[in-house]
Amino acid sequence: MLHRVIYASEAVGATGASTLSIAQILGVSERNNRRDHLTSCVMFHQGHILQAIEGGRTDLDRLIRRLLDDPRHTGLRILGDAPINARRIDEPMGLCADPAALLDRLGLNCLSRVTGVEAEVLLDIRKAA
Ligand SMILES: Cc1cc2nc3c(=O)[nH]c(=O)nc-3n(C[C@H](O)[C@H](O)[C@H](O)COP(=O)(O)O)c2cc1C
């Protein structure tokens, strides 16, 4: 049984704001998620973070525990956690390259109050793009 977890959090320091910080996160995530059969994509926008992760329950829960312990972000809140029939993300760790444009298509200008439903729509738009 596959699940999809979507969470939002707030960046600490330069997390998500510098190429180096993003590359560090993507590098480790790509390696671990491939190992754990997780697929994921992450969006950084003006200090806010949104990530969707798909995979098996045990691997997801293990990753969420690591994410909760990671000082590079704070205020992690789960926006969605539900079983899924099929994955909507097909890579171990994708970066949403143009978050402002994607948010614009949803009529949002900020991720601070994004809901789980809106995050699912963002995934749909991204997959259709
Ligand atoms: C915004 C953000 C997203 C992250 N996403 C993932 C992820 O998808 N997979 C992952 O393994 N680690 C991710 N991490 C890193 C974890 O919090 C943790 O540092 C890492 O999994 C530890 O891996 P290691 O035990 O191999 O050193 C993320 C960190 C941040 C700040």
The ligand as an SDF file (V2000), in Angstrom:
LIG
                    3D

 31 33  0  0  0  0  0  0  0  0999 V2000
   13.2660   20.7340    3.1150 C   0  0  0  0  0  0  0  0  0  0  0  0
   13.9840   19.4260    3.3240 C   0  0  0  0  0  0  0  0  0  0  0  0
   13.5960   18.3200    2.5890 C   0  0  0  0  0  0  0  0  0  0  0  0
   14.2520   17.0880    2.7630 C   0  0  0  0  0  0  0  0  0  0  0  0
   13.8410   16.0070    2.0610 N   0  0  0  0  0  0  0  0  0  0  0  0
   14.4440   14.8140    2.2460 C   0  0  0  0  0  0  0  0  0  0  0  0
   14.0410   13.6650    1.5210 C   0  0  0  0  0  0  0  0  0  0  0  0
   13.1200   13.6830    0.6980 O   0  0  0  0  0  0  0  0  0  0  0  0
   14.7280   12.4990    1.7540 N   0  0  0  0  0  0  0  0  0  0  0  0
   15.7410   12.4090    2.6410 C   0  0  0  0  0  0  0  0  0  0  0  0
   16.2970   11.3200    2.8200 O   0  0  0  0  0  0  0  0  0  0  0  0
   16.1540   13.4840    3.3460 N   0  0  0  0  0  0  0  0  0  0  0  0
   15.5270   14.6800    3.1640 C   0  0  0  0  0  0  0  0  0  0  0  0
   15.9600   15.7700    3.8710 N   0  0  0  0  0  0  0  0  0  0  0  0
   17.1130   15.6220    4.7650 C   0  0  0  0  0  0  0  0  0  0  0  0
   16.7150   14.9540    6.0830 C   0  0  0  0  0  0  0  0  0  0  0  0
   16.1160   15.9050    6.9340 O   0  0  0  0  0  0  0  0  0  0  0  0
   17.9610   14.3560    6.7550 C   0  0  0  0  0  0  0  0  0  0  0  0
   18.9230   15.3440    6.9470 O   0  0  0  0  0  0  0  0  0  0  0  0
   18.5490   13.2470    5.9170 C   0  0  0  0  0  0  0  0  0  0  0  0
   17.5420   12.3530    5.4710 O   0  0  0  0  0  0  0  0  0  0  0  0
   19.6130   12.4670    6.7160 C   0  0  0  0  0  0  0  0  0  0  0  0
   20.1570   11.5380    5.8530 O   0  0  0  0  0  0  0  0  0  0  0  0
   21.4190   10.6430    6.2970 P   0  0  0  0  0  0  0  0  0  0  0  0
   20.9380    9.8630    7.4990 O   0  0  0  0  0  0  0  0  0  0  0  0
   21.6720    9.7800    5.0830 O   0  0  0  0  0  0  0  0  0  0  0  0
   22.5310   11.5960    6.5850 O   0  0  0  0  0  0  0  0  0  0  0  0
   15.3140   17.0060    3.6930 C   0  0  0  0  0  0  0  0  0  0  0  0
   15.6980   18.1160    4.4380 C   0  0  0  0  0  0  0  0  0  0  0  0
   15.0540   19.3300    4.2550 C   0  0  0  0  0  0  0  0  0  0  0  0
   15.4860   20.5140    5.0570 C   0  0  0  0  0  0  0  0  0  0  0  0
  1  2  1  0
  2  3  1  0
  2 30  2  0
  3  4  2  0
  4  5  1  0
  4 28  1  0
  5  6  2  0
  6  7  1  0
  6 13  1  0
  7  8  2  0
  7  9  1  0
  9 10  1  0
 10 11  2  0
 10 12  1  0
 12 13  2  0
 13 14  1  0
 14 15  1  0
 14 28  1  0
 15 16  1  0
 16 17  1  0
 16 18  1  0
 18 19  1  0
 18 20  1  0
 20 21  1  0
 20 22  1  0
 22 23  1  0
 23 24  1  0
 24 25  2  0
 24 26  1  0
 24 27  1  0
 28 29  2  0
 29 30  1  0
 30 31  1  0
M  END
$$$$
